Amino acid sequence: DGVRWELDRADLELDLGVAGGPEDAMIYRQFAVDHDGEQLLFYNAKNDRPGWNETIDLAVRRDALEIVDPAKWTTTQGPDVPSGASFQVRDGGCESLGNAPSGRTQVLQGNVPVPVDCAISASITPLTGTGRDAALLARGTDRNNHYSAAIGAWGNAYAIGAVVGGQDRKLAGTGDAAEITTGRTYRITLRLAGPALALLADGVPVLTATDTALAPDPSYVGLRTTDPTGRARFTDVEVRAER
């Protein structure tokens, strides 16, 4: 009503991102421009860490809802990582930075709820030898609970896993991890329908598993590079409901 104000970062057009992220203290000095018929917004941001840590960022308006919103997807690593982020956006894709503390995975946690029965697809390119274990996550509620479809995991070329209460276990695997090579792009899909899980490579089913441990509705999807110093690139991320 112009007198009483209730501000919530989730309701803002340009919000402050996640707590501990590069924008969690301030967004200011916005400058809007039109470029080739597209609306762009340059702005300054400051994080909440000691000192004045300032960046210049770019926001692009999209009519569709983007599941990959880097300003909101970041799962922070705490003060061990100066920027707080495990991933960055570069040339139209998301890249894990290889900057996690020892023993931690690099996770990009989705913040848009999706149906319990869904399919997440992405093209994954390992950028380092240690980054071969890269995965798509689904039915997640936090870092410690989700299903995964991975390349180069548990010694297999392709594997389906479950993290429940922080305990990671393999549900199924096929092929040899040595088949996954640095610099090559792999298109994989994790499809979930009830207790049935399926991993597809280039649209072809290669692995199935059955598990009933996780069925939160709604839940979240995400991306992961398991090795704390590994790096991988994720592009063309798609999420759809399974009917």
N, C-alpha and C positions, 0 to 999 in steps of 0.2 A: 504493500500500500504506500510505498515511498517513505514510510517512517520506520517500520519494523523490517529488518533485513535478516534473511536466513540464507547464508551462503554455504554451498556444499560443492566441493571440487567435482563431484560426479555430475552436477547439473550445469557446469560451465561449458560454453562452446569450445574454449581453449583452456583446458584445465591444467592443474599443476603436476600431472603425472603421479607416479608412485612416491610414497614417502621414502626418502633416502636416494631418490633419483636426481638427475641433473637439473630438474625444474621445481624441486619441492619447496623452495623458499620464495621465489619471485618470478613472475612473467611481466615484462614491461617494455616500453618503447616499441610498441607495435607499429609496423609500417606496411600498409596494404598496397599492392600493385596489380595491374592487369598485364599479363604476358601471353600473347597469342591466344587471347580469349579465355585464359585460365586465371582464376583468382589465386594470388599468392600472398602470404603474410610473413614478413620477416619480423622477428622479435628477439629481445634479449631475455635470457633466463639466468637464474642464479640458484645454486644448490644450497643446502642447509649445513654444509660442512664448515669447519673452521677456516677463516680467511675469506676472501672475496673471489669465489670461483664462478666466473661468468662466461657464457657462451652466446653465440648468435645462432638462432635456429630458424627453420623454415617450415611453415605449415601450409598444406595444400588442401583446398576444399574438394571433397568428393561427395557425390549424391548417394552412393552406395555405402553401406556399413562395412568397414574394413575390419576383419578379424585381427589382422596384424596391425596394431597401433603401437609403434615402438615407445611412444611417450607413456603408455599405460601398461605395456606388456613386461617391462623390465622386472625381473626378480633380482633384487639387490644382493650383493655379497658382503655388505657391511663395510666398516672402515678399512678393511684390507685392500679394497679396490677404490682408488680415488674417485672415479666417476660413479661408482656404485652399480654400474651396469655390466652384464655379461655379454650383451649383444649390441651391435650398432647396425644402422641402415646404410648401405652403400650400393650405388648403381642399381637401385630397384630390388635389392635383396636384403636379407638379414644375415649377418655374419657373427658367429661366436668369436670372442676376442682372445680366448686362451689365457684369461687373467684371473681365474678363480683360485682361491686359497687351496692348499693341499687337502685332498680328500673331499672337495666339493665339486659338484657338477655345475655346468653352465645351463641355466634354464630360462626360457622366455615363456612366462606364464600368461595364458590368455585371460582377459578380463571381461569378455562378452559371453554370457551364458549360452550354451548350445544344448540341443536335445541329447538325451542319454544314448539314443541310437543315432549314430552319425558316422560320417566318413571324413577323414582329414587326409589330404594329399599334399605333397611338396616335392620339388626337385632338390636333391641334396648333393653338394659337391664337397668332398673332403679336401681341405686346403693343406693339411699337414698329415703325416703318417700317424701321429697320435690322435688325430681327430676322426679316425674312421668310425668309431662308435658314436654315430649321430642318430637321433631318433625323433619320431613324431609322438606326441603325447595326447591322450584322450581320457575322458571321464575323470579328469583331475579336479581336485578340490584345493590342493596345495602341493608343495614340493615333495611331500612324503606319501602321496596317494594318487596314482594314475596308472593307466596301461600305456605300453610303449610298443612301437614298431621300429626296429633299428636295423641299420646296416653295420656290419663289422663288429657285432656284439657277441659276447660269450664264445668267441672262437668261430662263430658262424657268419656266413655272408648275410643272411637275413634271420631276424629273431623277433619273437613276440615276448614281451615281459610284463610283469606287474610289480609295482611298488606299493606295498600296503603297510601302513604304519612305519614307513621308512625302510622296510626290508624289501630288497630287490630280488626277484626270482625269475628265472627263465621259464616260460610256459611252453615254448616250442622254438626250434631252430633248424636251419637247413643250409647246406653249402659250407665252404671254408672262408673264414674272414680274409684270407690272403687274396681272395677274388676281388675284394673291394680295394680299388687303387686310388691314390691321390690324384686330384685333378679331373677325375671322371665324374659325370653327373648321373645320379640314379633317381628315377622317378618312382616313389613308393606311395602306397595308400594304406592306411589303417582303417578298416571297416568294422563297425560294432553293431550287432543286432542281438539284443538280449544277452545271453551268456556266450554267444558265438563271436569270435574274433577272427579276422582274416587280414593277411598282409598280401598286397598285390604289388608286383614290380612291373612297371610299364603297362599297367592295366591287366596283367595276367596273374591269377591267384597262385602263390607259391607256398603259402603256409597258413595253417588254421590252428586254432586252439579254443578251448572251452574253459570259462572261469566265471564264478559267481561272486567274487569278493567285492567288486566295485560296480555300483549302479546308481550313482547320485544323479538326480534329475531336478533341475538342470545341472550341468557340470561345465568344465572348461577344457580347451585344447591347448597345446603348447609345443615348443621345440626344445631339443636338448642336445648338447655335446657333453658326453659323459666324462671324458678326460679333462681335468682342470686346466691343462695347458694346450689342449687340442683346439683346432679351429676348423669350422665347417661353414659352408654357405647354403642358405635355404632360399629358394625362389619359387614363384608361382604357387604360393600356399592357398589351398582351397578347402573350405569346410561346407558340407552339405548334410541335410537331414536324411536319414535312411527311413523310408516309409515301408 
